[in-house]
């Protein structure tokens, strides 16, 4: 499975600091906002299954209702 950690960030936009509405990986946010500050406590792990057996495992894990883990089941490997 592919795992990515995403966070909310504080960025400078039009001369003011604001919080992002969407979570981003550090690599993605640094491309446009090298000054970005990670919001602690906003971590979410995005897991993308790569094989059919991993997709089945992820579907059964969806019922565990863990808010800091999100399964991305839309992409097909």
C-alpha positions, -999 to +999 in steps of 0.1 A: +000+000+000+011+035-007+008+058+023+010+096+024+008+120+053-012+151+047-018+181+070-035+215+071-010+243+066-007+280+074+003+299+043+008+335+033-018+346+008-021+381-005+000+394+024-020+376+051-016+343+069-044+318+064-051+281+070-056+259+040-090+243+035-075+211+021-048+189+035-016+187+015+016+167+017+047+186+026+062+181-009+031+195-026+027+226-004+064+236-006+062+239-044+040+271-041+044+280-004+080+274+009+071+295+040+042+272+049+038+261+086+023+227+094-007+227+117+001+202+144-028+178+152-041+179+116-023+149+104-042+124+082-027+093+066-040+086+031-036+049+021-039+038-015-041+000-019-021-014-049-034-050-052-069-065-051-062-081-017-051-048-003-084-032-017-104-059+001-085-053+033-091-015+030-128-020+024-131-040+056-110-014+075-134+014+065-157+002+092-132+009+119-141+047+116-106+061+123-107+098+115-069+102+110-067+074+083-083+078+049-084+050+023-082+061-013-101+033-031-108+052-064-075+047-081-069+014-098-034+000-099 
